[in-house]
Amino acid sequence: AERILRYYSRQDPGDTLTQAQFLEYLHSSDNSIVDASKKQNMNLPLSHYFIASSHNTYLTGDQIKSESSVEAYIRALRSGCRCIEIDCWDGPGGDPIVYHGHTMTSKIKFIDVVLAVRDHAFATSEFPVIISIENHCSMEQQARMAALFRELLGPMLISEPLNKDLARFPSPHQLLRRIIIKHRKIDASDGADRLDEEENSETVKTGFLHVRDPINEQKWTRHFFVLTETQMSFIEAPEDD
């Protein structure tokens, strides 16, 4: 710990790390869960490994009002992330979109995300990429998603078991340059409505409210809010949103 403190505060010595210094440490090899100098055995089942994962990969900022970006997927994959998340919703013209549902985050096209995965998944590492799907789409647009996965990812996509022994996951070595889709299987009769309701059960209400300025009590500012059973989060919203 003393070595890390000395090294990362070298330009501004002190008893603690600044936010920027701590961030540098978090993204450094000093914070790696494995020793990069030692060769790892990659022939065990996939479930035996820690996997570098990303949550809400598409977001560039907060989960209420920030921009969604295809570039965020490219950056995550090229930094070595092996598990990314795609939140899928029905989009116009029968084409799914990606964004943080029930919020003011911007929307991007599902097809653009899949293209980014295809082009950048193995730029840094040949170990498998897991796509974690949070699915809120209708059955029609789910079928469109499946067709795009097959068409754009081709032989990289795992679409059938590699092992006859279904009680054992394939190893990372067996899965080199392959892409795995992770999603909860549902009956076709359920549609997306029940799945959407279950995955968003914490959200009670979303909308707009006005907050009075603590200094100028005559001024009220419009905010977008998300209400759950335990808390309410809100962020300032322009009047024309």
C-alpha positions, -999 to +999 in steps of 0.1 A: +000+000+000+029+024+008+045+017-026+012+024-044+007+056-025+042+068-033+040+059-069+006+074-078+011+106-057+046+111-071+037+144-088+018+157-058+031+138-027+006+134+002-009+111+027-038+103+004-045+099-033-065+125-052-095+114-073-074+116-105-046+096-089-070+070-076-086+067-110-051+061-125-045+033-100-079+017-108-070+015-145-034+002-139-019-032-138-014-028-101-052-032-097-053-064-119-069-094-103-043-117-118-005-115-121+002-107-157+038-120-154+025-156-148+010-177-176-027-186-168-043-220-174-072-212-198-084-247-203-108-249-173-145-243-177-155-207-184-173-205-150-140-209-132-127-175-142-132-139-132-145-120-163-139-083-169-175-070-172-193-038-181-227-026-169-248-003-190-219-003-215-236+022-238-238+051-213-212+078-213-224+094-180-252+091-155-281+067-159-308+093-162-299+119-188-265+111-203-256+102-239-257+066-252-229+059-276-216+031-299-181+045-291-186+033-255-188-003-267-157+001-288-138+017-259-149-011-235-139-039-259-106-024-268-097-019-231-101-057-226-137-060-213-151-094-221-187-090-210-208-061-223-245-052-217-271-042-243-305-029-231-329-035-260-362-018-266-387-016-295-376+010-320-392+026-351-396+007-383-392-026-366-356-021-357-346-023-320-329+005-302-306+007-272-309+030-242-316+031-204-354+027-204-378+051-187-351+078-186-339+107-207-308+090-220-303+092-257-310+062-280-287+044-304-295+017-330-291-020-320-276-028-354-248-002-349-239-018-316-237-053-332-215-039-359-192-024-333-190-057-315-182-075-347-154-051-357-138-046-323-145-077-301-111-092-306-089-062-313-072-065-279-079-101-268-089-133-286-108-146-255-145-149-259-169-120-256-202-124-237-231-101-247-255-098-218-290-089-232-315-069-211-345-075-233-376-053-234-386-059-270-417-074-285-414-109-300-413-094-335-383-072-327-366-100-308-368-120-340-351-091-357-324-090-331-317-128-336-315-123-374-290-095-370-269-115-346-267-144-371-262-122-401-236-099-388-216-121-364-217-152-386-194-180-374-182-160-344-216-165-328-221-195-305-255-210-316-251-246-305-232-264-277-195-270-283-193-298-257-214-330-256-210-328-218-237-301-211-229-301-174-195-285-181-189-251-197-164-249-226-130-233-217-118-199-227-093-216-250-121-236-268-140-203-272-112-182-287-127-155-310-163-166-303-192-145-291-218-158-265-253-144-261-265-144-224-302-140-220-330-154-198-351-178-219-388-170-219-418-187-235-431-171-267-465-168-251-451-145-224-440-119-249-419-090-236-444-074-213-440-098-184-402-097-187-402-059-189-425-057-158-402-080-138-370-063-147-384-028-140-403-037-108-383-012-088-394+018-109-427+032-095-429+063-116-409+086-139-417+122-149-409+159-143-410+180-112-401+215-103-376+223-075-375+257-057-341+274-057-327+276-021-314+311-027-340+326-050-372+313-036-391+328-066-373+306-090-383+270-098-362+246-119-376+217-140-361+183-132-366+148-145-372+122-118-371+084-113-391+071-083-384+036-069-398+020-037-368+032-017-356+065-032-362+092-058-334+104-081-337+136-102-316+157-125-321+192-140-339+191-174-341+219-200-376+233-205-377+221-241-370+184-234 
